[in-house]
Amino acid sequence: MDTLGLANLILDVGGILNFIALLLMLRAVIKNRNYLRGFSVIGSFLTFISIVGFEFAYYLIGNVIGFALGWATVAFWFIAFVYSLKQKIRGIRNQRKVVEP
């Protein structure tokens, strides 16, 4: 097995483990939506951007399994980012209402 083949195999295993972790996170979020309130806006955004970068790399090296399973992770982190951003904006608006008469 050449180095690129070994790297693709390791990426496949990592992609599968990442997908299993995503399913566990989704289960936690579905059971309790307040779970997402603890997510950082910047952290969620950076995680989303980094996973899009991984998806681009999977595409370039032709790793079909990682590319296919990764889109669910991209969608989750995009939703987590949007939700955390909405919560942050809602918190700022509520603070303004309390401060301003």
All heavy atoms as an XYZ file, in Angstrom:
807
protein
N       0.861     -1.179      0.000
C       0.000      0.000      0.000
C       0.902      1.235      0.000
O       1.796      1.369      0.821
C      -0.911     -0.027      1.230
C      -1.799      1.187      1.333
S      -2.942      1.134      2.733
C      -4.186      0.049      2.100
N       0.628      2.128     -0.926
C       1.437      3.348     -1.001
C       0.986      4.360      0.052
O      -0.014      4.169      0.746
C       1.359      3.948     -2.401
C      -0.046      4.378     -2.789
O      -1.004      3.830     -2.221
O      -0.177      5.264     -3.650
N       1.731      5.446      0.177
C       1.462      6.444      1.213
C       0.110      7.116      1.013
O      -0.632      7.329      1.983
C       2.575      7.518      1.204
O       3.834      6.856      1.341
C       2.398      8.497      2.337
N      -0.235      7.433     -0.231
C      -1.529      8.082     -0.486
C      -2.688      7.134     -0.178
O      -3.715      7.547      0.363
C      -1.607      8.571     -1.928
C      -2.834      9.385     -2.304
C      -2.952     10.630     -1.419
C      -2.800      9.780     -3.755
N      -2.528      5.864     -0.482
C      -3.565      4.886     -0.164
C      -3.757      4.744      1.334
O      -4.890      4.653      1.826
N      -2.651      4.738      2.087
C      -2.736      4.665      3.542
C      -3.383      5.916      4.107
O      -4.219      5.844      5.005
C      -1.337      4.468      4.146
C      -1.268      4.399      5.666
C      -2.067      3.204      6.178
C       0.172      4.332      6.123
N      -3.012      7.072      3.555
C      -3.609      8.331      4.013
C      -5.111      8.327      3.758
O      -5.901      8.764      4.608
C      -2.948      9.518      3.307
N      -5.540      7.844      2.599
C      -6.973      7.775      2.292
C      -7.698      6.824      3.236
O      -8.818      7.108      3.666
C      -7.194      7.337      0.847
C      -7.338      8.507     -0.085
O      -7.883      9.541      0.289
N      -6.833      8.350     -1.295
N      -7.071      5.712      3.575
C      -7.674      4.768      4.514
C      -7.836      5.404      5.893
O      -8.891      5.290      6.521
C      -6.828      3.499      4.611
C      -7.328      2.432      5.575
C      -8.684      1.897      5.116
C      -6.319      1.320      5.702
N      -6.812      6.093      6.349
C      -6.881      6.776      7.648
C      -7.951      7.869      7.618
O      -8.712      8.037      8.579
C      -5.505      7.340      8.037
C      -4.538      6.186      8.314
C      -5.599      8.262      9.248
C      -3.092      6.607      8.470
N      -8.049      8.598      6.519
C      -9.085      9.625      6.388
C     -10.478      9.007      6.364
O     -11.427      9.588      6.904
C      -8.850     10.468      5.135
C      -7.700     11.463      5.219
C      -7.442     12.087      3.858
C      -7.985     12.531      6.251
N     -10.623      7.844      5.751
C     -11.914      7.145      5.760
C     -12.319      6.778      7.186
O     -13.465      7.014      7.595
C     -11.850      5.871      4.917
C     -11.859      6.155      3.427
O     -12.233      7.284      3.040
O     -11.490      5.243      2.657
N     -11.387      6.216      7.945
C     -11.681      5.842      9.328
C     -12.026      7.089     10.145
O     -12.988      7.106     10.910
C     -10.496      5.072      9.953
C     -10.683      4.878     11.448
C     -10.308      3.730      9.264
N     -11.234      8.160      9.963
C     -11.524      9.414     10.668
C     -12.876      9.990     10.292
O     -13.612     10.489     11.145
N     -13.227      9.912      9.015
C     -14.524     10.408      8.561
C     -15.680      9.625      9.154
O     -16.708     10.192      9.545
N     -15.514      8.314      9.250
C     -16.561      7.478      9.839
C     -16.705      7.787     11.329
O     -17.827      7.926     11.835
C     -16.263      5.985      9.584
C     -16.421      5.682      8.094
C     -17.163      5.090     10.418
C     -15.878      4.332      7.658
N     -15.591      7.911     12.044
C     -15.649      8.261     13.464
C     -16.266      9.643     13.673
O     -17.052      9.847     14.601
C     -14.253      8.208     14.088
C     -13.637      6.816     14.223
C     -12.209      6.920     14.732
C     -14.475      5.944     15.124
N     -15.935     10.573     12.802
C     -16.508     11.917     12.887
C     -18.019     11.866     12.667
O     -18.779     12.569     13.342
C     -15.833     12.836     11.866
C     -16.255     14.271     12.014
O     -16.610     14.724     13.096
N     -16.216     14.999     10.921
N     -18.464     11.041     11.740
C     -19.894     10.913     11.475
C     -20.625     10.301     12.668
O     -21.721     10.741     13.027
C     -20.111     10.064     10.214
C     -21.546     10.028      9.772
C     -22.115     11.137      9.167
C     -22.319      8.897      9.958
C     -23.446     11.112      8.756
C     -23.634      8.863      9.554
C     -24.198      9.975      8.944
N     -20.015      9.309     13.309
C     -20.620      8.712     14.508
C     -20.715      9.760     15.620
O     -21.736      9.861     16.300
C     -19.817      7.477     14.953
C     -19.973      6.356     13.923
C     -20.259      6.998     16.336
C     -19.020      5.187     14.113
N     -19.651     10.545     15.791
C     -19.680     11.611     16.796
C     -20.773     12.621     16.480
O     -21.458     13.114     17.376
C     -18.320     12.302     16.861
N     -20.949     12.933     15.207
C     -22.002     13.859     14.797
C     -23.377     13.314     15.151
O     -24.235     14.053     15.654
C     -21.920     14.123     13.291
C     -23.073     14.930     12.701
C     -22.995     16.366     13.181
C     -23.066     14.852     11.206
N     -23.598     12.026     14.930
C     -24.889     11.423     15.273
C     -25.157     11.521     16.771
O     -26.289     11.806     17.189
C     -24.940      9.965     14.813
C     -24.965      9.743     13.305
C     -24.934      8.246     12.993
C     -26.165     10.398     12.664
N     -24.127     11.320     17.588
C     -24.288     11.441     19.035
C     -24.600     12.886     19.435
O     -25.429     13.128     20.319
C     -23.036     10.942     19.750
C     -22.754      9.443     19.602
C     -21.398      9.096     20.186
C     -23.857      8.624     20.235
N     -23.947     13.851     18.780
C     -24.238     15.260     19.062
C     -25.656     15.616     18.637
O     -26.360     16.342     19.343
C     -23.227     16.172     18.364
C     -21.867     16.151     19.002
S     -20.711     17.246     18.186
C     -21.373     18.826     18.619
N     -26.072     15.121     17.482
C     -27.437     15.382     17.021
C     -28.463     14.804     17.985
O     -29.481     15.438     18.264
C     -27.654     14.799     15.625
C     -27.096     15.599     14.470
C     -27.227     14.811     13.174
C     -27.767     16.940     14.358
N     -28.190     13.625     18.495
C     -29.087     13.009     19.471
C     -29.217     13.887     20.711
O     -30.318     14.108     21.224
C     -28.577     11.621     19.831
C     -29.473     10.884     20.768
C     -28.971      9.470     20.983
N     -29.398      9.049     22.298
C     -28.625      8.530     23.212
N     -27.359      8.334     22.957
N     -29.095      8.186     24.367
N     -28.085     14.425     21.172
C     -28.104     15.298     22.355
C     -28.882     16.577     22.068
O     -29.646     17.051     22.915
C     -26.677     15.628     22.792
N     -28.715     17.134     20.887
C     -29.399     18.381     20.533
C     -30.893     18.148     20.363
O     -31.710     18.973     20.776
C     -28.785     18.993     19.247
C     -29.649     20.111     18.695
C     -27.377     19.485     19.524
N     -31.257     17.022     19.777
C     -32.683     16.726     19.595
C     -33.362     16.520     20.946
O     -34.492     16.969     21.153
C     -32.866     15.508     18.670
C     -32.476     15.893     17.248
C     -34.295     14.984     18.715
C     -32.369     14.722     16.293
N     -32.680     15.869     21.875
C     -33.254     15.657     23.206
C     -33.391     16.963     23.984
O     -34.341     17.151     24.726
C     -32.376     14.692     24.003
C     -32.523     13.260     23.604
C     -31.582     12.420     24.443
C     -32.327     11.258     25.021
N     -31.466     10.429     25.848
N     -32.420     17.864     23.821
C     -32.431     19.113     24.576
C     -31.848     20.224     23.704
O     -30.634     20.324     23.556
C     -31.607     18.952     25.864
C     -31.616     20.196     26.709
O     -32.307     21.156     26.426
N     -30.824     20.176     27.758
N     -32.705     21.038     23.145
C     -32.241     22.092     22.235
C     -31.455     23.175     22.953
O     -30.750     23.948     22.328
C     -33.418     22.696     21.485
C     -33.989     21.679     20.545
C     -34.922     22.283     19.569
N     -35.462     21.198     18.752
C     -36.505     21.303     18.005
N     -37.155     22.431     17.956
N     -36.923     20.289     17.293
N     -31.581     23.247     24.251
C     -30.792     24.218     25.011
C     -29.307     23.894     24.969
O     -28.478     24.727     25.322
C     -31.261     24.282     26.466
C     -32.626     24.903     26.578
O     -33.015     25.753     25.766
N     -33.389     24.477     27.574
N     -28.972     22.701     24.539
C     -27.581     22.283     24.410
C     -26.807     23.237     23.499
O     -25.653     23.538     23.753
C     -27.544     20.858     23.868
C     -26.170     20.273     23.718
C     -25.453     19.856     24.825
C     -25.586     20.130     22.465
C     -24.197     19.310     24.691
C     -24.336     19.590     22.320
C     -23.640     19.182     23.439
O     -22.381     18.649     23.295
N     -27.454     23.740     22.460
C     -26.785     24.637     21.509
C     -26.513     26.020     22.091
O     -25.696     26.759     21.552
C     -27.623     24.792     20.239
C     -27.612     23.615     19.283
C     -28.596     23.868     18.146
C     -26.233     23.372     18.739
N     -27.165     26.380     23.171
C     -26.959     27.706     23.741
C     -25.565     27.903     24.292
O     -25.103     29.013     24.424
C     -27.988     27.987     24.830
C     -29.357     28.149     24.243
C     -30.342     28.635     25.246
N     -31.643     28.705     24.576
C     -32.727     29.070     25.156
N     -32.720     29.386     26.428
N     -33.848     29.124     24.479
N     -24.875     26.839     24.611
C     -23.528     26.942     25.136
C     -22.465     27.067     24.059
O     -21.290     27.233     24.367
N     -22.861     27.011     22.798
C     -21.888     27.073     21.709
C     -21.436     28.508     21.473
O     -22.236     29.441     21.493
C     -22.487     26.521     20.414
C     -22.540     25.024     20.348
C     -22.622     24.237     21.487
C     -22.512     24.384     19.136
C     -22.675     22.866     21.417
C     -22.573     23.012     19.051
C     -22.649     22.246     20.195
N     -20.165     28.677     21.219
C     -19.593     29.978     20.911
C     -19.877     30.338     19.452
O     -19.774     29.481     18.571
C     -18.081     29.930     21.142
O     -17.429     31.001     20.511
N     -20.203     31.594     19.206
C     -20.463     32.048     17.830
C     -19.194     31.919     16.998
O     -19.205     31.340     15.905
C     -20.970     33.511     17.809
C     -21.133     34.006     16.388
C     -22.274     33.632     18.559
N     -18.097     32.440     17.509
C     -16.835     32.407     16.758
C     -16.336     30.975     16.610
O     -15.882     30.570     15.536
C     -15.788     33.306     17.444
C     -16.244     34.756     17.383
C     -14.421     33.148     16.800
C     -15.412     35.709     18.200
N     -16.440     30.182     17.681
C     -16.010     28.790     17.608
C     -16.813     27.992     16.606
O     -16.261     27.193     15.839
N     -18.116     28.194     16.577
C     -18.970     27.501     15.614
C     -18.639     27.911     14.185
O     -18.582     27.076     13.281
C     -20.450     27.791     15.893
O     -20.812     27.345     17.159
N     -18.398     29.209     13.996
C     -18.057     29.703     12.657
C     -16.728     29.128     12.191
O     -16.610     28.651     11.057
C     -18.019     31.233     12.653
C     -17.619     31.805     11.327
C     -18.485     31.755     10.250
C     -16.371     32.385     11.152
C     -18.115     32.274      9.009
C     -15.996     32.908      9.932
C     -16.873     32.852      8.861
N     -15.715     29.153     13.058
C     -14.403     28.632     12.682
C     -14.439     27.132     12.426
O     -13.783     26.635     11.503
C     -13.372     28.967     13.752
C     -13.027     30.455     13.884
C     -12.061     30.667     15.041
C     -12.430     30.990     12.589
N     -15.228     26.408     13.204
C     -15.373     24.967     12.976
C     -16.049     24.714     11.638
O     -15.622     23.843     10.871
C     -16.180     24.317     14.113
O     -15.535     24.600     15.360
C     -16.298     22.817     13.930
N     -17.086     25.490     11.336
C     -17.774     25.370     10.046
C     -16.809     25.615      8.887
O     -16.730     24.816      7.948
C     -18.952     26.349      9.996
C     -19.517     26.550      8.628
C     -20.213     25.534      7.990
C     -19.349     27.753      7.971
C     -20.738     25.723      6.721
C     -19.869     27.949      6.707
C     -20.562     26.929      6.073
N     -16.035     26.705      8.975
C     -15.094     27.044      7.900
C     -14.021     25.968      7.757
O     -13.660     25.580      6.641
C     -14.456     28.432      8.160
C     -15.519     29.531      8.068
C     -13.307     28.708      7.199
C     -16.194     29.628      6.720
N     -13.502     25.465      8.880
C     -12.448     24.449      8.796
C     -12.978     23.156      8.170
O     -12.279     22.512      7.383
C     -11.846     24.173     10.167
O     -12.777     23.546     11.012
N     -14.203     22.790      8.494
C     -14.756     21.555      7.926
C     -15.038     21.730      6.437
O     -14.882     20.782      5.661
C     -15.991     21.093      8.718
C     -15.539     20.665     10.116
C     -16.700     19.944      8.030
C     -16.644     20.296     11.053
N     -15.408     22.921      6.011
C     -15.552     23.173      4.572
C     -14.191     22.997      3.896
O     -14.094     22.428      2.800
C     -16.139     24.583      4.310
C     -16.022     24.960      2.847
C     -17.592     24.633      4.750
N     -13.121     23.444      4.562
C     -11.773     23.236      4.027
C     -11.430     21.763      3.910
O     -10.842     21.321      2.911
N     -11.800     20.983      4.937
C     -11.585     19.541      4.857
C     -12.376     18.927      3.704
O     -11.872     18.038      3.008
C     -11.976     18.858      6.170
C     -10.947     18.979      7.250
C     -11.215     19.715      8.386
C      -9.714     18.375      7.130
C     -10.277     19.837      9.389
C      -8.760     18.485      8.127
C      -9.041     19.221      9.259
N     -13.587     19.386      3.508
C     -14.400     18.877      2.403
C     -13.734     19.163      1.063
O     -13.723     18.315      0.170
C     -15.803     19.498      2.425
C     -16.703     18.926      3.482
C     -16.949     17.454      3.288
O     -17.501     17.053      2.239
O     -16.576     16.690      4.181
N     -13.177     20.346      0.922
C     -12.480     20.706     -0.311
C     -11.266     19.788     -0.509
O     -11.024     19.300     -1.621
C     -12.050     22.176     -0.255
C     -11.454     22.687     -1.528
C     -12.200     22.757     -2.685
C     -10.131     23.096     -1.560
C     -11.647     23.217     -3.861
C      -9.566     23.561     -2.729
C     -10.324     23.616     -3.887
N     -10.529     19.525      0.575
C      -9.369     18.634      0.488
C      -9.805     17.206      0.144
O      -9.150     16.538     -0.673
C      -8.600     18.656      1.802
N     -10.891     16.725      0.758
C     -11.402     15.394      0.418
C     -11.736     15.313     -1.067
O     -11.454     14.321     -1.729
C     -12.658     15.055      1.222
C     -12.423     14.663      2.654
C     -13.286     15.107      3.649
C     -11.380     13.839      3.030
C     -13.102     14.734      4.973
C     -11.193     13.473      4.351
C     -12.055     13.921      5.317
O     -11.873     13.554      6.614
N     -12.342     16.356     -1.582
C     -12.698     16.389     -3.003
C     -11.448     16.341     -3.876
O     -11.392     15.598     -4.856
C     -13.523     17.641     -3.300
C     -13.824     17.826     -4.759
C     -14.801     17.061     -5.383
C     -13.121     18.753     -5.512
C     -15.069     17.216     -6.723
C     -13.384     18.919     -6.858
C     -14.356     18.145     -7.465
O     -14.618     18.300     -8.797
N     -10.441     17.137     -3.515
C      -9.220     17.213     -4.330
C      -8.451     15.896     -4.359
O      -7.873     15.549     -5.391
C      -8.310     18.326     -3.814
C      -8.787     19.754     -4.062
C      -7.826     20.752     -3.455
C      -8.943     20.018     -5.556
N      -8.444     15.160     -3.245
C      -7.702     13.896     -3.248
C      -8.573     12.719     -3.664
O      -8.098     11.599     -3.777
C      -7.039     13.610     -1.879
C      -8.066     13.417     -0.780
C      -6.034     14.664     -1.530
C      -7.457     12.918      0.517
N      -9.855     12.964     -3.899
C     -10.751     11.922     -4.378
C     -11.231     10.970     -3.304
O     -11.570      9.830     -3.603
N     -11.302     11.432     -2.064
C     -11.773     10.593     -0.961
C     -13.293     10.694     -0.887
O     -13.849     11.621     -0.308
C     -11.130     11.038      0.352
C     -11.427     10.106      1.487
O     -12.581      9.794      1.739
N     -10.391      9.678      2.173
N     -13.958      9.717     -1.479
C     -15.415      9.750     -1.621
C     -16.118      9.590     -0.270
O     -17.091     10.293      0.011
C     -15.885      8.654     -2.609
C     -17.392      8.624     -2.714
C     -15.251      8.874     -3.961
N     -15.640      8.676      0.576
C     -16.300      8.417      1.857
C     -16.235      9.644      2.754
O     -17.246     10.083      3.306
C     -15.685      7.182      2.550
C     -15.991      5.938      1.728
C     -16.196      7.038      3.981
C     -15.304      4.691      2.214
N     -15.043     10.217      2.901
C     -14.902     11.415      3.731
C     -15.717     12.575      3.190
O     -16.337     13.323      3.946
N     -15.717     12.713      1.869
C     -16.464     13.804      1.237
C     -17.966     13.643      1.477
O     -18.651     14.594      1.848
C     -16.161     13.831     -0.264
C     -16.792     14.978     -0.986
C     -16.302     16.265     -0.850
C     -17.882     14.769     -1.814
C     -16.889     17.325     -1.527
C     -18.476     15.820     -2.491
C     -17.975     17.099     -2.348
N     -18.469     12.434      1.302
C     -19.915     12.197      1.454
C     -20.360     12.351      2.907
O     -21.374     13.005      3.181
C     -20.264     10.810      0.936
N     -19.624     11.763      3.835
C     -20.018     11.835      5.243
C     -19.793     13.222      5.833
O     -20.466     13.614      6.778
C     -19.247     10.792      6.061
C     -19.552      9.333      5.754
C     -18.663      8.421      6.592
C     -21.012      9.016      5.974
N     -18.874     13.958      5.262
C     -18.541     15.270      5.796
C     -19.620     16.317      5.611
O     -19.691     17.280      6.372
N     -20.475     16.161      4.620
C     -21.490     17.184      4.378
C     -22.513     17.276      5.505
O     -23.043     18.348      5.778
C     -22.179     16.977      3.031
C     -21.290     17.456      1.932
C     -20.653     16.696      1.011
C     -20.878     18.805      1.687
N     -19.874     17.489      0.201
C     -20.002     18.787      0.589
C     -21.172     20.025      2.280
C     -19.413     19.945      0.076
C     -20.576     21.183      1.774
C     -19.720     21.136      0.689
N     -22.756     16.162      6.173
C     -23.651     16.209      7.334
C     -23.019     17.044      8.448
O     -23.703     17.825      9.116
C     -23.941     14.796      7.829
N     -21.723     16.908      8.618
C     -21.011     17.697      9.630
C     -21.007     19.175      9.258
O     -21.181     20.036     10.124
C     -19.567     17.176      9.790
O     -19.607     15.771     10.022
C     -18.858     17.866     10.934
N     -20.814     19.475      7.986
C     -20.865     20.866      7.527
C     -22.235     21.464      7.834
O     -22.341     22.577      8.355
C     -20.556     20.961      6.014
C     -20.877     22.331      5.463
C     -19.102     20.607      5.739
N     -23.291     20.718      7.533
C     -24.651     21.209      7.783
C     -24.882     21.440      9.271
O     -25.443     22.469      9.675
C     -25.676     20.224      7.234
N     -24.438     20.500     10.116
C     -24.629     20.657     11.560
C     -23.935     21.912     12.071
O     -24.530     22.703     12.809
C     -24.097     19.437     12.308
C     -24.129     19.611     13.802
C     -25.308     19.400     14.490
C     -23.007     20.016     14.509
C     -25.357     19.578     15.870
C     -23.045     20.200     15.872
C     -24.224     19.978     16.557
N     -22.685     22.120     11.696
C     -21.950     23.272     12.218
C     -22.455     24.586     11.635
O     -22.384     25.627     12.282
C     -20.450     23.093     12.029
C     -19.925     22.151     13.054
C     -19.544     20.863     12.868
C     -19.810     22.410     14.459
N     -19.187     20.315     14.070
C     -19.333     21.229     15.051
C     -20.059     23.517     15.268
C     -19.094     21.141     16.421
C     -19.824     23.415     16.624
C     -19.342     22.244     17.190
N     -22.998     24.556     10.414
C     -23.615     25.759      9.870
C     -24.860     26.116     10.680
O     -25.059     27.276     11.059
C     -23.973     25.579      8.393
C     -24.640     26.776      7.799
C     -23.908     27.922      7.540
C     -25.993     26.770      7.522
C     -24.523     29.054      7.001
C     -26.615     27.888      6.984
C     -25.873     29.029      6.724
N     -25.667     25.118     10.984
C     -26.869     25.354     11.794
C     -26.490     25.810     13.198
O     -27.108     26.726     13.752
C     -27.754     24.093     11.818
C     -28.359     23.861     10.434
C     -28.858     24.202     12.868
C     -29.004     22.515     10.255
N     -25.457     25.193     13.779
C     -24.996     25.602     15.108
C     -24.506     27.048     15.090
O     -24.782     27.823     16.017
C     -23.880     24.679     15.597
N     -23.799     27.441     14.026
C     -23.330     28.821     13.903
C     -24.498     29.791     13.791
O     -24.556     30.804     14.506
C     -22.397     28.970     12.698
C     -22.176     30.393     12.289
C     -21.517     31.275     13.128
C     -22.639     30.855     11.076
C     -21.328     32.598     12.760
C     -22.450     32.170     10.699
C     -21.793     33.045     11.544
N     -25.445     29.493     12.916
C     -26.598     30.384     12.728
C     -27.404     30.496     14.021
O     -27.790     31.600     14.426
C     -27.484     29.894     11.556
C     -28.799     30.637     11.505
C     -26.737     30.038     10.239
N     -27.625     29.375     14.698
C     -28.389     29.388     15.943
C     -27.666     30.195     17.016
O     -28.282     31.009     17.707
C     -28.627     27.961     16.425
C     -29.459     27.896     17.679
C     -30.843     27.996     17.618
C     -28.860     27.747     18.927
C     -31.616     27.936     18.764
C     -29.623     27.701     20.076
C     -30.995     27.791     19.999
O     -31.746     27.745     21.129
N     -26.358     29.981     17.163
C     -25.611     30.724     18.187
C     -25.558     32.214     17.849
O     -25.616     33.063     18.739
C     -24.207     30.150     18.368
O     -23.477     30.202     17.165
N     -25.490     32.562     16.569
C     -25.499     33.967     16.160
C     -26.852     34.596     16.478
O     -26.914     35.721     16.993
C     -25.180     34.091     14.675
C     -25.102     35.502     14.112
C     -23.978     36.287     14.781
C     -24.907     35.460     12.600
N     -27.937     33.875     16.189
C     -29.274     34.393     16.509
C     -29.432     34.587     18.010
O     -30.013     35.581     18.449
C     -30.346     33.449     15.968
C     -30.539     33.539     14.470
C     -31.491     32.489     13.950
C     -32.887     32.748     14.424
N     -33.878     31.829     13.817
N     -28.925     33.653     18.812
C     -29.008     33.782     20.267
C     -28.212     34.990     20.752
O     -28.652     35.717     21.643
C     -28.495     32.512     20.954
C     -29.383     31.317     20.767
C     -30.756     31.533     21.383
O     -30.896     32.054     22.462
N     -31.789     31.140     20.652
N     -27.055     35.217     20.164
C     -26.214     36.358     20.535
C     -26.925     37.669     20.194
O     -26.963     38.594     21.007
C     -24.876     36.265     19.804
C     -23.918     37.353     20.103
C     -23.147     37.012     21.337
C     -21.979     37.954     21.465
N     -21.198     37.671     22.631
N     -27.507     37.756     19.002
C     -28.221     38.968     18.588
C     -29.441     39.189     19.479
O     -29.714     40.311     19.908
C     -28.618     38.873     17.097
C     -27.363     38.940     16.220
C     -29.597     39.970     16.719
C     -27.612     38.616     14.757
N     -30.160     38.118     19.783
C     -31.325     38.220     20.659
C     -30.914     38.703     22.051
O     -31.587     39.528     22.660
C     -32.034     36.877     20.765
C     -33.326     36.952     21.552
C     -34.070     35.637     21.539
N     -34.520     35.346     20.178
C     -34.582     34.140     19.651
N     -34.223     33.088     20.354
N     -35.011     33.964     18.413
N     -29.781     38.225     22.552
C     -29.274     38.655     23.857
C     -28.896     40.123     23.863
O     -29.168     40.843     24.826
N     -28.298     40.605     22.774
C     -27.932     42.029     22.667
C     -29.192     42.889     22.626
O     -29.268     43.924     23.284
C     -27.051     42.267     21.424
C     -25.676     41.607     21.628
C     -26.899     43.751     21.130
C     -24.810     41.591     20.384
N     -30.197     42.452     21.874
C     -31.458     43.217     21.806
C     -32.140     43.275     23.164
O     -32.682     44.301     23.549
C     -32.393     42.603     20.774
C     -31.991     42.880     19.361
C     -32.987     42.315     18.392
N     -32.539     42.487     17.017
C     -32.948     41.783     16.000
N     -33.835     40.814     16.195
N     -32.506     42.014     14.794
N     -32.134     42.165     23.877
C     -32.751     42.145     25.208
C     -32.010     43.031     26.176
O     -32.631     43.674     27.034
C     -32.820     40.716     25.749
C     -33.851     39.872     25.014
O     -34.756     40.407     24.374
N     -33.700     38.570     25.088
N     -30.709     43.119     26.081
C     -29.928     43.994     26.937
C     -30.249     45.459     26.644
O     -30.346     46.276     27.554
C     -28.430     43.769     26.760
C     -27.938     42.516     27.416
C     -26.451     42.313     27.188
O     -25.819     42.997     26.388
N     -25.885     41.320     27.876
N     -30.417     45.798     25.378
C     -30.751     47.172     25.012
C     -32.124     47.564     25.553
O     -32.329     48.696     25.959
C     -30.734     47.341     23.496
C     -29.361     47.373     22.930
C     -29.398     47.625     21.445
N     -28.070     47.545     20.883
C     -27.813     47.455     19.594
N     -28.833     47.402     18.732
N     -26.594     47.389     19.158
N     -33.082     46.628     25.515
C     -34.418     46.926     26.020
C     -34.392     47.173     27.524
O     -35.119     48.009     28.028
C     -35.376     45.782     25.691
C     -35.740     45.693     24.251
C     -36.678     44.528     24.006
C     -36.996     44.413     22.515
N     -37.843     43.254     22.223
N     -33.529     46.447     28.218
C     -33.438     46.625     29.672
C     -32.769     47.948     30.004
O     -33.198     48.663     30.912
C     -32.654     45.447     30.308
C     -32.353     45.712     31.777
C     -33.434     44.158     30.140
N     -31.756     48.334     29.255
C     -30.997     49.550     29.532
C     -31.784     50.794     29.108
O     -31.849     51.786     29.830
C     -29.625     49.522     28.824
C     -28.907     50.847     28.973
C     -28.784     48.389     29.382
N     -32.391     50.753     27.919
C     -33.101     51.916     27.415
C     -34.539     51.930     27.939
O     -35.245     50.931     27.876
C     -33.135     51.876     25.872
C     -31.748     51.989     25.262
C     -31.786     51.807     23.746
O     -32.890     51.733     23.188
O     -30.711     51.733     23.161
N     -34.992     53.082     28.473
C     -36.371     53.163     28.987
C     -37.404     53.210     27.883
O     -37.223     53.531     26.810
C     -36.389     54.455     29.786
C     -35.190     55.239     29.380
C     -34.251     54.284     28.707
